[in-house]
Amino acid sequence: MHKEGKTPSVGILRAKAPFKVSVTEAIEAIKRFNAHKPKLEVSNDENVAQHNPVATTDEPGNLHARVETLEKEVAELKRALHKIINAQ
């Protein structure tokens, strides 16, 4: 969870544990985690992407391909959101 950037919570720990965990055990585990919180290791590629999320090339073909990819991703996100809304 930590590598994914998620902060552990009682509910998440209890849900993901391969065995039954009480609320007090989960709270103690979170306290130990926070006391010795490991630093999140970020690879150089991810670090560069975080600081420079937009490519600097303005080639029409490259921009066109990026726009198409983004449009597909937005459409997929809309479908997923629509499923979630309709499920509730």
N, C-alpha and C positions, 0 to 999 in steps of 0.2 A: 504494500500500500504506500509506504513512504517513497519508494522509487517512482511511483505514479504521481506523486505530489499530493496524495490524500492524507488528511489528518485522521488518525485513528479515533474512533468513537466507540462507546459502549455497544451500540447497536451493530456496528460493522464488525467489531471483534466477535461478538456473540454469534453473528450470522455466518462468519467465515471460519470459525474455529471448527476443527474436525471432531471435537468433543464438546460436551456440555460445559458452559462457562457461566458462573454466577455473575450477577451485576457487580458485586464487590470485588471479585477476582478481575473482572474487566477494568474496573476503575483503578485497581492497584497496578495492573499491567500498563495502563495509559500513564499513570504517574511515573513509573519506572522509565517508560519510553521518553517522556518529556524531560526527565532528569538527565538522561544520557542521550539526548536526541542526536543521531548521526547526521552529518552534513550530507546533503543530496549531491551526488556526483553527477556532473553534467559533462558530456563529451564535448569536444571542441566543435564538432559539426552542429550540435544542438545549441551551443553557446553562440556561435556565429548566426544561426537562424533566429535566435531570440533577439539579438541586437540589430540584425538587418533582415527583417521579415520580407521585404519587397526587393525583388531583383532589380539591379540598376540598369540592365540592358533594356533599351526601348525599341528593339527590333519588332516590326509589325507582326511577323510570324510567331515570335515568342509570346508577344502580348495576346495575340488571338488565341493561341493554345491555352494560355493561362486563364483567359476569360471563359473559354469553353469548359475547362476543368472546374472552375469556380461555379459556373452555372449548373453543372451536373451535381456538384456537392450541395448547392443550395436546394435544388429540386429533391435530392435524397433526404436532406434534413427536413424539408417541408412535409414529405411523405411520412417520415418517422414521427414528426410532431403531430400530424393529423391522426395517425394510428393511436398515439398516446392520448390525445384529447377525446377521441371516439371511444376508447376503452374505458374511460372514466365515466 
